[in-house]
């Protein structure tokens, strides 16, 4: 995966999916974490962003998604365990297949990647101000029209938990 130490900092290249359904957005977190993020993960070297997102969703949820158009390029700067991070993320529209059990917006859905147990949950777009969501800049972006790709920049205070 593209995750490298550069001097005192760490650089990550991430992809994320924006899955909307019935006025809600699908978010995920590692079980035990106190924050949420858009589903996705890190790209492998020589892997396209859309292939990486398809692979991540397959690995975590055992579902074949349709990756749509690019919504955002996100630069996220944060400190974790005293170390600065610079994360570049490409976020795409994602559609789940018709009849997919994940479309149940009332359930908490289980997923797994490696040894990490994940939970996926639908949150009303109108309630995102009450959700600890990273990168924080996507909260506002989700409230705006998704008609053209945009560049977002997020900066946040130190956080004890890594983004996945």
N, C-alpha and C positions, 0 to 999 in steps of 0.2 A: 504494500500500500504506500501511497505517496505521503509520507510522514517523516520529516527529517529535522535533525538538530542543526541549527545554523548559529554558531557562536552561543550566546547565552539564551537564545530564543528557540522556539519550536514552530515549524511550519507544517500545516495540514492542507490537503486538497480534498474537499468533501463534495458530495452531491446530495441533494435532498428532493423529496417529492411533495408536492402540494396537492393533496387529495381532498376535494370538496364534495359534500353530499348533504342535501337537505339543510343548508345554512350552517353546516358544521365543517370543521377541518380535522383530519386525522393526525394525531400527535403520538409520539412514543417516548419511552424512557426505559432505562434499565431498572429492574425491580429494586427498590430501595433508594433510588435517586429521588431528590426533591425538586427536580426540574424536568421540563418537557422540551422536545425538539421535533422538528419535522422529520419523518422517517427518511432514512438513507444511510450513507456511510462514506467510507473513504474509497477513492479510486485506486486501482492498481496501475502500475506503470504500463504504458502503451494500450490502455483501455479507454474507450470513449466514455464521456460522462453519462450518456444515455444507457450504454451497456452496463456501466457500473451501477446505475440506479436500478435497472432491471434485475441484475444479479443480487444486489442487496435486498430488494423486496422478496425475491425468490428464496434467498437464504433465511431471512428473518420470518417470513410469513407463509412460505410455500404457496405463493400465488404469482401468476403471470400478469403483470400490469402492462398497461399501454402508456408509454412515456410520450407526452405531448411536447408542446413548445416551451422554450426557455422563458421563465418569468423574471428571474432576478440573478444578478451576479452579486454575491455578498462578500464583503471583506469584514471579518470579525476579529477584533483585537481584544484579548483578555489575558488575565494572569491567573495561574492556577498553581498552587503549592509554591508560590513565590517566583514562578517562572513565566516569562511573557510568551504568549502564543499569537501567531498570525495565521488565520484560517481563511482560505478562499473557498467559497461554496457556490456551486451552480445549482439553482433550484428550478425544477421543471413541473409543469402540470402533469398529474398522474391520474389515470382512470383505472378503477378496479373492474374486473369482468362482471357482466350481468349475473345475478344470482349468487354472487360471492358472499359467504357468511360474514365477511368483514363489513359489509354494508349495513349490518345491524348497529345502529348508532347508539343503542342503549347498553350494549355489552362492553365489557373490558376483554380485549382479545389478547391471547398469549402469543408470544413469539420467542425465538431463541436464535442467537448467533454465537457459535462456539460455546463457551461456558457461561455466557451472559444470558440470563432470562430477561425478556422484554415484555412490556405491556403496551398495548396500543389502545387508544381511547379517542372517541369523537368529542370535540368541544365546540359549543356554539360560538360562532364568530363574534357575536355580541358580548360574550363573557371573557374574551381573551385578556382583558385588562386585569383579571383575577388569577391568571395562570402564570406561573414562573416559566417563561418560554425563552429559549435561547436559539439563535441570536435574537436579542431583544428587538432589533429593527424589523423583523418579519411580522411582529404583532401589528404594527401600523400598516405595513405593506398589504397584509391580508384584508384590511378594511378598505383598501382603495381598489379601483378598477385594475384588473389583471390583463389589460389589453395590449400592453407594449412592454418589452423587457426593460428593466430598470437596474441601476447600480445602487446598492445599499451599503452603508457602512455602519457597523456596530462597534461600540466600545462599552466594556462593562467592568465592574469591580471584580476583585478576586473571587473565585468560585472554587469550592472544595471538590467539585465533581467534574470529570472530563466530559466533553461532548463525544458522542459515539457516531 
